[in-house]
Amino acid sequence: MKTEFDNLRLSPFHSYETDSNGDKQVVKIYCGELLIAKKVKLKKSIRYFGIKDYQEYLSPEKE
């Protein structure tokens, strides 16, 4: 999901925000007001979360 998360984050149609608190970092990606994906990094652990059918929000791959 890392490459898909980067695709969502770098899309000009989406916005994202980052929140850091000590060892924990959270990156949230929004499409308008809708939260579509989230990455939680805690020490050396990274977890990715996406809404159901988040693939619909992916940008087409450039060749």
N, C-alpha and C positions, 0 to 999 in steps of 0.2 A: 504493500500500500504506500510505501515511501514515495515512489515515482508518481503515483496517482495523487498523493497529498500535495506534492510539489506542483503538479499540473493544476490542481484547484487553486493553490495559493498564488501562483504566478498569472492566473487568468485575469485579464483586464475587467471582466464582468463580476469578479468577486472581490470582497474586501477581507482583510484579516487583522486580528489584534493579538498582541503578545503580552502575557502577564508573567512576571517572574517574582518568586517569593522564596528566598533562600535557595535550596537545592532544587526546587520544583519550578518548571517552566511550562506554561500552557499556551498553545497557539490555537486560536479559533478562527475558522473560515466561514464567512457569511455570504449568502446570495441574497441581496436586499436585506431584509430583517431575519431571514431564515438561517439558522446555524446548520451548516451542512457537513462539517468535519472538524475534528479536534485532535491535536497531538499533545500528549502529556509526557514530559521528560522529567524523570525523578532519579537523580544521581546518574547511574549508567543504564537505566531502564527507559526505553522509549515505547509508548503505546499509541496506536492510531485508532481513531473512532470515526465512523461515518454514518450518516443517516441511511435508511433503507433506500435503495436505488440512487445512491450518490453518483453512480456511473453516468447518469443522465446529465450531470453538471460538468463532466470532463470536456476539455477543449480537444478538438481533433489533433492528431499527431501530425507534426510537420515532417515531410520527407526530404 
